[in-house]
Structure formats: C-alpha cells, structure tokens
Amino acid sequence: MRPPFTVEEVRWADAAQALGAIRRTVFVVEQNVPEELEWDGIDPDCAHVLARAADGTPIGTGRLLPDGHIGRMAVVEPWRRRGVGSALLVRLVEMARRRGFESVALNAQTYAIPFYRRHGFVAEGEEFIEAGIPHFAMVRLLRE
C-alpha cells in the first residue's frame, strides 16, 4: 500500500515558503523557539526534503547541512506518528550517503531519542539545552 504522502528533495530557493511554514508552525509556534534562532541563514546552503500530503499540502521537512548534519526535522501535528518523520529521515540519510559522508549527526530533542535510535543513531555525550529544549547529540555511521 502506498503511503498517503510523498517526500521529495527540494532546493530552498524553490520551496522556502512551504519549508518555512512548517518550521514556523512546529518550532516557533508550538515549541516557542525564538525566530532569530530558527532562521540561522544557512538554509540556502543546505539540501532539503519536503513531505506533502496526497493533496499537495506541505506536512514535513528536514535539511542536510554541508557538513553532514541533519537538522530542522519537523512534521505538522496531524501527520505525526504516521511515518512521515521516518520517510524524511530515510531520505536525508540516503542523501548524505550519496554525498559520500561516512556518518551523519544530529541534535535530537530528548523525547525523540527512541525515534532516532530506531533509525540507527546512537546518542553521544551529555544532555544539553538548545533553544530552551533538552537535546542529545546523536550519530549514525553510514558504512555498509
């Protein structure tokens, strides 16, 4: 059975409005991340993924930084726990592998660690606060 959404690789210049709307809803509105922290100015240099519902509505996003970090993973509330986050993460990992990275890293919100563990990520170090939210650094090796 085909999922009721798609995930595509997009450029910031082409999809900034959709990507930004998701991130504003999830991070700025729901999680109270300050605007100046959310918009760090590096989006044009990143590779992005965009999930859309069958009707074309943007429902999720994530980005791959030039250094191999994954970030800004966000799924709008009605679509959580329906496989969107997993599909986004799988695509981002594939993108990193194609770019020749030996590993990928991310800063996971502490509550989401089990999600990332299911995708092969391992927590490193101590919990830290980023944008007022508890996080752990996580890494996944990409060697076959």
MARLUMLO-148594 format. One record per atom (N, C-alpha, C, O): x negated, y negated, z; residue in one letter; residue number from 0. Coordinates in steps of 0.05 Angstrom, whole numbers. Layout:
% MARLUMLO-148594
+--------+--------+--------+------+-----+
:      u :      v :      w : code : pos :
+--------+--------+--------+------+-----+
:      X :      Y :      Z :    A : NUM :
...
+--------+--------+--------+------+-----+
% end
This chain:
% MARLUMLO-148594
+--------+--------+--------+------+-----+
:      u :      v :      w : code : pos :
+--------+--------+--------+------+-----+
:    -17 :     24 :      0 :    M :   0 :
:      0 :      0 :      0 :    M :   0 :
:    -18 :    -25 :      0 :    M :   0 :
:    -37 :    -27 :     15 :    M :   0 :
:    -11 :    -43 :    -17 :    R :   1 :
:    -27 :    -68 :    -20 :    R :   1 :
:    -19 :    -88 :      3 :    R :   1 :
:      4 :    -91 :      9 :    R :   1 :
:    -40 :   -101 :     15 :    P :   2 :
:    -33 :   -120 :     36 :    P :   2 :
:    -17 :   -143 :     25 :    P :   2 :
:    -20 :   -150 :      2 :    P :   2 :
:     -1 :   -156 :     42 :    P :   3 :
:     15 :   -179 :     33 :    P :   3 :
:      0 :   -205 :     32 :    P :   3 :
:     11 :   -227 :     33 :    P :   3 :
:    -27 :   -203 :     28 :    F :   4 :
:    -44 :   -227 :     26 :    F :   4 :
:    -68 :   -220 :      9 :    F :   4 :
:    -74 :   -197 :      4 :    F :   4 :
:    -82 :   -241 :      0 :    T :   5 :
:   -106 :   -237 :    -15 :    T :   5 :
:   -129 :   -253 :     -2 :    T :   5 :
:   -123 :   -272 :     13 :    T :   5 :
:   -153 :   -246 :     -8 :    V :   6 :
:   -176 :   -261 :      2 :    V :   6 :
:   -194 :   -267 :    -22 :    V :   6 :
:   -201 :   -249 :    -38 :    V :   6 :
:   -201 :   -292 :    -25 :    E :   7 :
:   -218 :   -300 :    -48 :    E :   7 :
:   -241 :   -317 :    -38 :    E :   7 :
:   -239 :   -331 :    -18 :    E :   7 :
:   -263 :   -315 :    -53 :    E :   8 :
:   -286 :   -333 :    -48 :    E :   8 :
:   -280 :   -359 :    -61 :    E :   8 :
:   -272 :   -360 :    -85 :    E :   8 :
:   -284 :   -381 :    -47 :    V :   9 :
:   -278 :   -408 :    -58 :    V :   9 :
:   -301 :   -427 :    -51 :    V :   9 :
:   -317 :   -422 :    -32 :    V :   9 :
:   -302 :   -448 :    -67 :    R :  10 :
:   -321 :   -470 :    -61 :    R :  10 :
:   -307 :   -492 :    -45 :    R :  10 :
:   -283 :   -497 :    -49 :    R :  10 :
:   -321 :   -504 :    -27 :    W :  11 :
:   -310 :   -526 :    -11 :    W :  11 :
:   -298 :   -547 :    -29 :    W :  11 :
:   -276 :   -557 :    -23 :    W :  11 :
:   -312 :   -554 :    -50 :    A :  12 :
:   -303 :   -576 :    -68 :    A :  12 :
:   -276 :   -570 :    -80 :    A :  12 :
:   -260 :   -588 :    -86 :    A :  12 :
:   -270 :   -544 :    -84 :    D :  13 :
:   -245 :   -536 :    -96 :    D :  13 :
:   -222 :   -530 :    -77 :    D :  13 :
:   -199 :   -532 :    -84 :    D :  13 :
:   -229 :   -524 :    -52 :    A :  14 :
:   -209 :   -514 :    -33 :    A :  14 :
:   -210 :   -529 :     -6 :    A :  14 :
:   -198 :   -518 :     13 :    A :  14 :
:   -222 :   -551 :     -4 :    A :  15 :
:   -226 :   -565 :     21 :    A :  15 :
:   -199 :   -571 :     35 :    A :  15 :
:   -197 :   -568 :     60 :    A :  15 :
:   -179 :   -578 :     20 :    Q :  16 :
:   -153 :   -585 :     32 :    Q :  16 :
:   -141 :   -561 :     47 :    Q :  16 :
:   -133 :   -563 :     70 :    Q :  16 :
:   -141 :   -537 :     33 :    A :  17 :
:   -129 :   -513 :     45 :    A :  17 :
:   -146 :   -503 :     69 :    A :  17 :
:   -136 :   -497 :     90 :    A :  17 :
:   -173 :   -503 :     64 :    L :  18 :
:   -191 :   -493 :     85 :    L :  18 :
:   -189 :   -512 :    110 :    L :  18 :
:   -188 :   -502 :    133 :    L :  18 :
:   -190 :   -537 :    105 :    G :  19 :
:   -188 :   -557 :    127 :    G :  19 :
:   -162 :   -556 :    142 :    G :  19 :
:   -162 :   -559 :    166 :    G :  19 :
:   -140 :   -551 :    128 :    A :  20 :
:   -114 :   -550 :    142 :    A :  20 :
:   -113 :   -526 :    161 :    A :  20 :
:   -103 :   -529 :    183 :    A :  20 :
:   -124 :   -504 :    153 :    I :  21 :
:   -124 :   -480 :    171 :    I :  21 :
:   -141 :   -486 :    195 :    I :  21 :
:   -133 :   -481 :    218 :    I :  21 :
:   -165 :   -496 :    191 :    R :  22 :
:   -183 :   -501 :    213 :    R :  22 :
:   -172 :   -523 :    231 :    R :  22 :
:   -175 :   -521 :    256 :    R :  22 :
:   -160 :   -543 :    220 :    R :  23 :
:   -148 :   -564 :    237 :    R :  23 :
:   -126 :   -552 :    255 :    R :  23 :
:   -125 :   -557 :    279 :    R :  23 :
:   -109 :   -535 :    244 :    T :  24 :
:    -88 :   -523 :    259 :    T :  24 :
:    -99 :   -505 :    281 :    T :  24 :
:    -90 :   -507 :    304 :    T :  24 :
:   -117 :   -488 :    274 :    V :  25 :
:   -127 :   -468 :    294 :    V :  25 :
:   -146 :   -481 :    314 :    V :  25 :
:   -143 :   -477 :    338 :    V :  25 :
:   -166 :   -495 :    304 :    F :  26 :
:   -187 :   -505 :    323 :    F :  26 :
:   -180 :   -531 :    336 :    F :  26 :
:   -181 :   -533 :    361 :    F :  26 :
:   -172 :   -551 :    321 :    V :  27 :
:   -167 :   -578 :    332 :    V :  27 :
:   -141 :   -578 :    347 :    V :  27 :
:   -141 :   -588 :    370 :    V :  27 :
:   -119 :   -568 :    336 :    V :  28 :
:    -93 :   -570 :    349 :    V :  28 :
:    -90 :   -548 :    371 :    V :  28 :
:    -85 :   -555 :    394 :    V :  28 :
:    -94 :   -523 :    363 :    E :  29 :
:    -89 :   -501 :    383 :    E :  29 :
:   -110 :   -500 :    404 :    E :  29 :
:   -104 :   -496 :    428 :    E :  29 :
:   -136 :   -502 :    396 :    Q :  30 :
:   -158 :   -498 :    415 :    Q :  30 :
:   -170 :   -523 :    425 :    Q :  30 :
:   -190 :   -523 :    441 :    Q :  30 :
:   -160 :   -546 :    417 :    N :  31 :
:   -170 :   -572 :    427 :    N :  31 :
:   -199 :   -577 :    421 :    N :  31 :
:   -213 :   -590 :    438 :    N :  31 :
:   -210 :   -567 :    399 :    V :  32 :
:   -237 :   -573 :    391 :    V :  32 :
:   -238 :   -602 :    381 :    V :  32 :
:   -221 :   -609 :    364 :    V :  32 :
:   -256 :   -619 :    391 :    P :  33 :
:   -257 :   -646 :    381 :    P :  33 :
:   -262 :   -647 :    351 :    P :  33 :
:   -279 :   -632 :    340 :    P :  33 :
:   -249 :   -665 :    337 :    E :  34 :
:   -252 :   -668 :    308 :    E :  34 :
:   -282 :   -671 :    300 :    E :  34 :
:   -291 :   -659 :    281 :    E :  34 :
:   -297 :   -687 :    316 :    E :  35 :
:   -325 :   -691 :    308 :    E :  35 :
:   -342 :   -666 :    311 :    E :  35 :
:   -363 :   -665 :    298 :    E :  35 :
:   -333 :   -647 :    326 :    L :  36 :
:   -348 :   -621 :    327 :    L :  36 :
:   -339 :   -603 :    305 :    L :  36 :
:   -355 :   -588 :    294 :    L :  36 :
:   -314 :   -603 :    298 :    E :  37 :
:   -304 :   -586 :    277 :    E :  37 :
:   -316 :   -593 :    250 :    E :  37 :
:   -323 :   -575 :    234 :    E :  37 :
:   -317 :   -618 :    244 :    W :  38 :
:   -327 :   -627 :    217 :    W :  38 :
:   -356 :   -634 :    219 :    W :  38 :
:   -363 :   -657 :    223 :    W :  38 :
:   -373 :   -614 :    216 :    D :  39 :
:   -402 :   -617 :    220 :    D :  39 :
:   -417 :   -626 :    196 :    D :  39 :
:   -442 :   -629 :    197 :    D :  39 :
:   -404 :   -629 :    173 :    G :  40 :
:   -417 :   -639 :    149 :    G :  40 :
:   -431 :   -619 :    132 :    G :  40 :
:   -443 :   -625 :    112 :    G :  40 :
:   -431 :   -593 :    140 :    I :  41 :
:   -446 :   -573 :    125 :    I :  41 :
:   -428 :   -556 :    107 :    I :  41 :
:   -438 :   -538 :     93 :    I :  41 :
:   -402 :   -561 :    107 :    D :  42 :
:   -384 :   -545 :     91 :    D :  42 :
:   -391 :   -544 :     61 :    D :  42 :
:   -389 :   -523 :     49 :    D :  42 :
:   -400 :   -566 :     49 :    P :  43 :
:   -407 :   -565 :     21 :    P :  43 :
:   -430 :   -546 :     15 :    P :  43 :
:   -433 :   -536 :     -8 :    P :  43 :
:   -447 :   -540 :     35 :    D :  44 :
:   -470 :   -522 :     31 :    D :  44 :
:   -463 :   -493 :     37 :    D :  44 :
:   -480 :   -476 :     33 :    D :  44 :
:   -439 :   -488 :     47 :    C :  45 :
:   -431 :   -461 :     55 :    C :  45 :
:   -415 :   -447 :     33 :    C :  45 :
:   -403 :   -460 :     16 :    C :  45 :
:   -414 :   -420 :     35 :    A :  46 :
:   -396 :   -405 :     19 :    A :  46 :
:   -371 :   -400 :     36 :    A :  46 :
:   -373 :   -394 :     60 :    A :  46 :
:   -347 :   -402 :     24 :    H :  47 :
:   -322 :   -400 :     39 :    H :  47 :
:   -305 :   -377 :     28 :    H :  47 :
:   -306 :   -370 :      5 :    H :  47 :
:   -288 :   -366 :     46 :    V :  48 :
:   -267 :   -348 :     38 :    V :  48 :
:   -241 :   -360 :     47 :    V :  48 :
:   -239 :   -373 :     68 :    V :  48 :
:   -220 :   -354 :     31 :    L :  49 :
:   -193 :   -364 :     36 :    L :  49 :
:   -174 :   -342 :     33 :    L :  49 :
:   -173 :   -329 :     12 :    L :  49 :
:   -158 :   -337 :     54 :    A :  50 :
:   -136 :   -317 :     52 :    A :  50 :
:   -110 :   -332 :     46 :    A :  50 :
:   -105 :   -353 :     57 :    A :  50 :
:    -95 :   -320 :     28 :    R :  51 :
:    -69 :   -332 :     21 :    R :  51 :
:    -47 :   -310 :     23 :    R :  51 :
:    -52 :   -287 :     16 :    R :  51 :
:    -24 :   -318 :     33 :    A :  52 :
:     -1 :   -301 :     33 :    A :  52 :
:      8 :   -296 :      4 :    A :  52 :
:     -1 :   -310 :    -14 :    A :  52 :
:     25 :   -276 :      0 :    A :  53 :
:     34 :   -269 :    -27 :    A :  53 :
:     46 :   -293 :    -41 :    A :  53 :
:     45 :   -295 :    -66 :    A :  53 :
:     58 :   -312 :    -26 :    D :  54 :
:     70 :   -336 :    -39 :    D :  54 :
:     50 :   -358 :    -44 :    D :  54 :
:     57 :   -380 :    -53 :    D :  54 :
:     24 :   -353 :    -38 :    G :  55 :
:      3 :   -373 :    -42 :    G :  55 :
:     -4 :   -390 :    -19 :    G :  55 :
:    -23 :   -406 :    -20 :    G :  55 :
:     11 :   -388 :      3 :    T :  56 :
:      6 :   -404 :     27 :    T :  56 :
:    -21 :   -397 :     39 :    T :  56 :
:    -26 :   -373 :     44 :    T :  56 :
:    -39 :   -417 :     45 :    P :  57 :
:    -64 :   -411 :     58 :    P :  57 :
:    -59 :   -402 :     87 :    P :  57 :
:    -44 :   -414 :    102 :    P :  57 :
:    -72 :   -379 :     95 :    I :  58 :
:    -67 :   -367 :    121 :    I :  58 :
:    -92 :   -362 :    137 :    I :  58 :
:    -91 :   -356 :    161 :    I :  58 :
:   -116 :   -362 :    124 :    G :  59 :
:   -140 :   -356 :    139 :    G :  59 :
:   -165 :   -365 :    124 :    G :  59 :
:   -164 :   -368 :    100 :    G :  59 :
:   -187 :   -369 :    139 :    T :  60 :
:   -211 :   -378 :    127 :    T :  60 :
:   -235 :   -369 :    143 :    T :  60 :
:   -233 :   -361 :    166 :    T :  60 :
:   -258 :   -371 :    131 :    G :  61 :
:   -284 :   -367 :    145 :    G :  61 :
:   -306 :   -377 :    126 :    G :  61 :
:   -300 :   -383 :    102 :    G :  61 :
:   -330 :   -380 :    136 :    R :  62 :
:   -352 :   -390 :    119 :    R :  62 :
:   -378 :   -375 :    126 :    R :  62 :
:   -382 :   -365 :    148 :    R :  62 :
:   -395 :   -375 :    105 :    L :  63 :
:   -422 :   -363 :    108 :    L :  63 :
:   -441 :   -386 :    104 :    L :  63 :
:   -442 :   -399 :     83 :    L :  63 :
:   -457 :   -392 :    124 :    L :  64 :
:   -477 :   -413 :    123 :    L :  64 :
:   -501 :   -404 :    107 :    L :  64 :
:   -506 :   -380 :    104 :    L :  64 :
:   -517 :   -423 :     96 :    P :  65 :
:   -540 :   -415 :     81 :    P :  65 :
:   -561 :   -398 :     96 :    P :  65 :
:   -577 :   -384 :     84 :    P :  65 :
:   -560 :   -399 :    123 :    D :  66 :
:   -579 :   -383 :    139 :    D :  66 :
:   -568 :   -356 :    147 :    D :  66 :
:   -581 :   -342 :    162 :    D :  66 :
:   -545 :   -348 :    137 :    G :  67 :
:   -534 :   -322 :    143 :    G :  67 :
:   -515 :   -321 :    167 :    G :  67 :
:   -507 :   -299 :    175 :    G :  67 :
:   -509 :   -344 :    178 :    H :  68 :
:   -489 :   -344 :    200 :    H :  68 :
:   -461 :   -345 :    188 :    H :  68 :
:   -456 :   -358 :    168 :    H :  68 :
:   -443 :   -331 :    202 :    I :  69 :
:   -415 :   -332 :    195 :    I :  69 :
:   -402 :   -350 :    215 :    I :  69 :
:   -408 :   -349 :    239 :    I :  69 :
:   -383 :   -367 :    206 :    G :  70 :
:   -370 :   -385 :    224 :    G :  70 :
:   -343 :   -394 :    215 :    G :  70 :
:   -334 :   -388 :    193 :    G :  70 :
:   -330 :   -409 :    232 :    R :  71 :
:   -304 :   -421 :    226 :    R :  71 :
:   -283 :   -401 :    217 :    R :  71 :
:   -267 :   -407 :    200 :    R :  71 :
:   -285 :   -377 :    229 :    M :  72 :
:   -264 :   -356 :    223 :    M :  72 :
:   -238 :   -365 :    237 :    M :  72 :
:   -238 :   -370 :    261 :    M :  72 :
:   -217 :   -368 :    221 :    A :  73 :
:   -192 :   -377 :    232 :    A :  73 :
:   -169 :   -365 :    217 :    A :  73 :
:   -169 :   -364 :    192 :    A :  73 :
:   -148 :   -356 :    231 :    V :  74 :
:   -124 :   -345 :    219 :    V :  74 :
:   -100 :   -359 :    233 :    V :  74 :
:    -99 :   -360 :    257 :    V :  74 :
:    -81 :   -369 :    217 :    V :  75 :
:    -58 :   -382 :    229 :    V :  75 :
:    -41 :   -362 :    244 :    V :  75 :
:    -40 :   -339 :    237 :    V :  75 :
:    -29 :   -371 :    265 :    E :  76 :
:    -16 :   -354 :    285 :    E :  76 :
:      3 :   -333 :    274 :    E :  76 :
:      1 :   -310 :    282 :    E :  76 :
:     21 :   -339 :    256 :    P :  77 :
:     39 :   -318 :    247 :    P :  77 :
:     26 :   -294 :    233 :    P :  77 :
:     38 :   -273 :    230 :    P :  77 :
:      1 :   -298 :    225 :    W :  78 :
:    -14 :   -277 :    210 :    W :  78 :
:    -35 :   -263 :    226 :    W :  78 :
:    -49 :   -245 :    216 :    W :  78 :
:    -37 :   -269 :    252 :    R :  79 :
:    -57 :   -256 :    269 :    R :  79 :
:    -48 :   -227 :    274 :    R :  79 :
:    -24 :   -221 :    275 :    R :  79 :
:    -67 :   -210 :    278 :    R :  80 :
:    -63 :   -181 :    283 :    R :  80 :
:    -49 :   -167 :    260 :    R :  80 :
:    -35 :   -147 :    264 :    R :  80 :
:    -54 :   -177 :    236 :    R :  81 :
:    -42 :   -165 :    211 :    R :  81 :
:    -64 :   -158 :    191 :    R :  81 :
:    -58 :   -153 :    167 :    R :  81 :
:    -89 :   -158 :    199 :    G :  82 :
:   -111 :   -150 :    182 :    G :  82 :
:   -124 :   -173 :    167 :    G :  82 :
:   -144 :   -168 :    152 :    G :  82 :
:   -115 :   -197 :    170 :    V :  83 :
:   -126 :   -219 :    155 :    V :  83 :
:   -155 :   -225 :    164 :    V :  83 :
:   -173 :   -228 :    148 :    V :  83 :
:   -159 :   -226 :    191 :    G :  84 :
:   -185 :   -232 :    201 :    G :  84 :
:   -205 :   -211 :    193 :    G :  84 :
:   -228 :   -217 :    185 :    G :  84 :
:   -197 :   -186 :    193 :    S :  85 :
:   -215 :   -164 :    184 :    S :  85 :
:   -222 :   -167 :    155 :    S :  85 :
:   -245 :   -164 :    148 :    S :  85 :
:   -202 :   -173 :    139 :    A :  86 :
:   -207 :   -176 :    110 :    A :  86 :
:   -226 :   -200 :    105 :    A :  86 :
:   -244 :   -198 :     87 :    A :  86 :
:   -223 :   -221 :    119 :    L :  87 :
:   -241 :   -244 :    116 :    L :  87 :
:   -269 :   -237 :    124 :    L :  87 :
:   -289 :   -243 :    110 :    L :  87 :
:   -272 :   -223 :    147 :    L :  88 :
:   -299 :   -216 :    157 :    L :  88 :
:   -312 :   -196 :    138 :    L :  88 :
:   -336 :   -199 :    133 :    L :  88 :
:   -298 :   -177 :    129 :    V :  89 :
:   -310 :   -157 :    110 :    V :  89 :
:   -320 :   -172 :     85 :    V :  89 :
:   -342 :   -166 :     76 :    V :  89 :
:   -305 :   -191 :     75 :    R :  90 :
:   -314 :   -205 :     51 :    R :  90 :
:   -338 :   -222 :     57 :    R :  90 :
:   -357 :   -223 :     41 :    R :  90 :
:   -339 :   -235 :     80 :    L :  91 :
:   -362 :   -252 :     88 :    L :  91 :
:   -387 :   -234 :     91 :    L :  91 :
:   -409 :   -242 :     82 :    L :  91 :
:   -385 :   -211 :    102 :    V :  92 :
:   -407 :   -193 :    105 :    V :  92 :
:   -417 :   -183 :     78 :    V :  92 :
:   -441 :   -182 :     73 :    V :  92 :
:   -398 :   -177 :     60 :    E :  93 :
:   -406 :   -169 :     33 :    E :  93 :
:   -421 :   -192 :     19 :    E :  93 :
:   -441 :   -187 :      5 :    E :  93 :
:   -412 :   -217 :     22 :    M :  94 :
:   -425 :   -240 :     10 :    M :  94 :
:   -454 :   -242 :     21 :    M :  94 :
:   -472 :   -248 :      6 :    M :  94 :
:   -457 :   -238 :     47 :    A :  95 :
:   -484 :   -240 :     59 :    A :  95 :
:   -502 :   -218 :     48 :    A :  95 :
:   -525 :   -223 :     42 :    A :  95 :
:   -491 :   -194 :     45 :    R :  96 :
:   -507 :   -172 :     34 :    R :  96 :
:   -515 :   -179 :      5 :    R :  96 :
:   -538 :   -174 :     -2 :    R :  96 :
:   -497 :   -189 :    -11 :    R :  97 :
:   -504 :   -196 :    -39 :    R :  97 :
:   -525 :   -217 :    -40 :    R :  97 :
:   -541 :   -218 :    -59 :    R :  97 :
:   -526 :   -235 :    -20 :    R :  98 :
:   -546 :   -256 :    -20 :    R :  98 :
:   -573 :   -247 :     -9 :    R :  98 :
:   -592 :   -262 :     -7 :    R :  98 :
:   -574 :   -222 :     -1 :    G :  99 :
:   -600 :   -210 :      7 :    G :  99 :
:   -606 :   -213 :     37 :    G :  99 :
:   -629 :   -207 :     45 :    G :  99 :
:   -587 :   -221 :     53 :    F : 100 :
:   -592 :   -223 :     82 :    F : 100 :
:   -595 :   -195 :     94 :    F : 100 :
:   -580 :   -176 :     86 :    F : 100 :
:   -613 :   -192 :    113 :    E : 101 :
:   -617 :   -166 :    127 :    E : 101 :
:   -598 :   -164 :    151 :    E : 101 :
:   -594 :   -142 :    161 :    E : 101 :
:   -588 :   -187 :    159 :    S : 102 :
:   -569 :   -187 :    182 :    S : 102 :
:   -551 :   -212 :    179 :    S : 102 :
:   -558 :   -230 :    165 :    S : 102 :
:   -529 :   -211 :    194 :    V : 103 :
:   -512 :   -235 :    196 :    V : 103 :
:   -508 :   -239 :    226 :    V : 103 :
:   -509 :   -221 :    242 :    V : 103 :
:   -504 :   -265 :    233 :    A : 104 :
:   -500 :   -272 :    261 :    A : 104 :
:   -475 :   -290 :    262 :    A : 104 :
:   -467 :   -302 :    243 :    A : 104 :
:   -464 :   -291 :    286 :    L : 105 :
:   -441 :   -309 :    291 :    L : 105 :
:   -439 :   -315 :    320 :    L : 105 :
:   -450 :   -300 :    337 :    L : 105 :
:   -424 :   -336 :    327 :    N : 106 :
:   -417 :   -342 :    355 :    N : 106 :
:   -388 :   -335 :    358 :    N : 106 :
:   -370 :   -349 :    348 :    N : 106 :
:   -383 :   -314 :    373 :    A : 107 :
:   -356 :   -304 :    377 :    A : 107 :
:   -344 :   -315 :    402 :    A : 107 :
:   -357 :   -316 :    423 :    A : 107 :
:   -319 :   -325 :    400 :    Q : 108 :
:   -305 :   -332 :    424 :    Q : 108 :
:   -303 :   -306 :    441 :    Q : 108 :
:   -297 :   -285 :    431 :    Q : 108 :
:   -307 :   -309 :    467 :    T : 109 :
:   -310 :   -285 :    484 :    T : 109 :
:   -286 :   -266 :    481 :    T : 109 :
:   -290 :   -242 :    481 :    T : 109 :
:   -262 :   -277 :    479 :    Y : 110 :
:   -239 :   -259 :    478 :    Y : 110 :
:   -239 :   -242 :    452 :    Y : 110 :
:   -226 :   -221 :    451 :    Y : 110 :
:   -254 :   -251 :    431 :    A : 111 :
:   -254 :   -237 :    405 :    A : 111 :
:   -277 :   -217 :    403 :    A : 111 :
:   -280 :   -205 :    381 :    A : 111 :
:   -293 :   -213 :    423 :    I : 112 :
:   -315 :   -194 :    421 :    I : 112 :
:   -306 :   -167 :    412 :    I : 112 :
:   -319 :   -155 :    395 :    I : 112 :
:   -284 :   -155 :    423 :    P : 113 :
:   -276 :   -129 :    414 :    P : 113 :
:   -271 :   -128 :    383 :    P : 113 :
:   -277 :   -108 :    370 :    P : 113 :
:   -259 :   -148 :    373 :    F : 114 :
:   -254 :   -150 :    344 :    F : 114 :
:   -281 :   -148 :    328 :    F : 114 :
:   -283 :   -132 :    310 :    F : 114 :
:   -300 :   -164 :    336 :    Y : 115 :
:   -326 :   -164 :    322 :    Y : 115 :
:   -341 :   -138 :    326 :    Y : 115 :
:   -355 :   -128 :    308 :    Y : 115 :
:   -339 :   -126 :    350 :    R : 116 :
:   -352 :   -100 :    355 :    R : 116 :
:   -341 :    -79 :    336 :    R : 116 :
:   -356 :    -63 :    325 :    R : 116 :
:   -315 :    -80 :    331 :    R : 117 :
:   -303 :    -60 :    312 :    R : 117 :
:   -315 :    -63 :    284 :    R : 117 :
:   -314 :    -44 :    268 :    R : 117 :
:   -327 :    -86 :    278 :    H : 118 :
:   -339 :    -91 :    252 :    H : 118 :
:   -369 :    -89 :    253 :    H : 118 :
:   -383 :    -99 :    235 :    H : 118 :
:   -380 :    -76 :    274 :    G : 119 :
:   -409 :    -71 :    275 :    G : 119 :
:   -426 :    -92 :    287 :    G : 119 :
:   -451 :    -90 :    286 :    G : 119 :
:   -414 :   -113 :    299 :    F : 120 :
:   -430 :   -134 :    311 :    F : 120 :
:   -437 :   -127 :    340 :    F : 120 :
:   -421 :   -113 :    354 :    F : 120 :
:   -460 :   -135 :    349 :    V : 121 :
:   -469 :   -130 :    376 :    V : 121 :
:   -475 :   -156 :    390 :    V : 121 :
:   -488 :   -174 :    379 :    V : 121 :
:   -464 :   -159 :    415 :    A : 122 :
:   -469 :   -184 :    430 :    A : 122 :
:   -498 :   -185 :    439 :    A : 122 :
:   -510 :   -165 :    446 :    A : 122 :
:   -508 :   -210 :    440 :    E : 123 :
:   -535 :   -214 :    449 :    E : 123 :
:   -535 :   -237 :    469 :    E : 123 :
:   -520 :   -257 :    466 :    E : 123 :
:   -551 :   -235 :    490 :    G : 124 :
:   -555 :   -257 :    508 :    G : 124 :
:   -531 :   -261 :    527 :    G : 124 :
:   -515 :   -243 :    532 :    G : 124 :
:   -531 :   -284 :    538 :    E : 125 :
:   -510 :   -291 :    559 :    E : 125 :
:   -488 :   -307 :    546 :    E : 125 :
:   -491 :   -319 :    525 :    E : 125 :
:   -465 :   -307 :    560 :    E : 126 :
:   -443 :   -324 :    551 :    E : 126 :
:   -451 :   -353 :    552 :    E : 126 :
:   -466 :   -362 :    570 :    E : 126 :
:   -441 :   -369 :    533 :    F : 127 :
:   -446 :   -398 :    532 :    F : 127 :
:   -421 :   -412 :    524 :    F : 127 :
:   -402 :   -400 :    514 :    F : 127 :
:   -421 :   -438 :    529 :    I : 128 :
:   -398 :   -455 :    522 :    I : 128 :
:   -404 :   -470 :    496 :    I : 128 :
:   -424 :   -484 :    495 :    I : 128 :
:   -386 :   -469 :    477 :    E : 129 :
:   -388 :   -484 :    452 :    E : 129 :
:   -361 :   -497 :    447 :    E : 129 :
:   -340 :   -483 :    446 :    E : 129 :
:   -360 :   -523 :    444 :    A : 130 :
:   -335 :   -538 :    440 :    A : 130 :
:   -316 :   -532 :    463 :    A : 130 :
:   -291 :   -532 :    458 :    A : 130 :
:   -326 :   -528 :    487 :    G : 131 :
:   -309 :   -524 :    510 :    G : 131 :
:   -298 :   -496 :    512 :    G : 131 :
:   -281 :   -491 :    529 :    G : 131 :
:   -307 :   -477 :    495 :    I : 132 :
:   -296 :   -450 :    494 :    I : 132 :
:   -319 :   -430 :    499 :    I : 132 :
:   -340 :   -432 :    487 :    I : 132 :
:   -314 :   -410 :    517 :    P : 133 :
:   -335 :   -389 :    522 :    P : 133 :
:   -340 :   -372 :    496 :    P : 133 :
:   -322 :   -364 :    483 :    P : 133 :
:   -366 :   -368 :    491 :    H : 134 :
:   -375 :   -353 :    467 :    H : 134 :
:   -398 :   -334 :    475 :    H : 134 :
:   -411 :   -337 :    496 :    H : 134 :
:   -403 :   -315 :    457 :    F : 135 :
:   -427 :   -298 :    457 :    F : 135 :
:   -438 :   -298 :    429 :    F : 135 :
:   -423 :   -298 :    410 :    F : 135 :
:   -465 :   -299 :    427 :    A : 136 :
:   -478 :   -295 :    401 :    A : 136 :
:   -476 :   -265 :    395 :    A : 136 :
:   -479 :   -248 :    412 :    A : 136 :
:   -471 :   -259 :    369 :    M : 137 :
:   -469 :   -232 :    360 :    M : 137 :
:   -484 :   -229 :    334 :    M : 137 :
:   -485 :   -248 :    318 :    M : 137 :
:   -494 :   -205 :    329 :    V : 138 :
:   -510 :   -199 :    305 :    V : 138 :
:   -501 :   -172 :    294 :    V : 138 :
:   -494 :   -154 :    308 :    V : 138 :
:   -503 :   -170 :    267 :    R : 139 :
:   -498 :   -144 :    254 :    R : 139 :
:   -520 :   -140 :    233 :    R : 139 :
:   -525 :   -158 :    216 :    R : 139 :
:   -534 :   -118 :    235 :    L : 140 :
:   -554 :   -111 :    214 :    L : 140 :
:   -540 :   -102 :    189 :    L : 140 :
:   -519 :    -89 :    190 :    L : 140 :
:   -551 :   -109 :    166 :    L : 141 :
:   -539 :   -102 :    141 :    L : 141 :
:   -553 :    -81 :    125 :    L : 141 :
:   -545 :    -73 :    103 :    L : 141 :
:   -575 :    -70 :    136 :    R : 142 :
:   -590 :    -49 :    122 :    R : 142 :
:   -572 :    -25 :    120 :    R : 142 :
:   -556 :    -18 :    137 :    R : 142 :
:   -574 :    -12 :     97 :    E : 143 :
:   -558 :     12 :     91 :    E : 143 :
:   -568 :     36 :    107 :    E : 143 :
:   -557 :     58 :    105 :    E : 143 :
+--------+--------+--------+------+-----+
% end
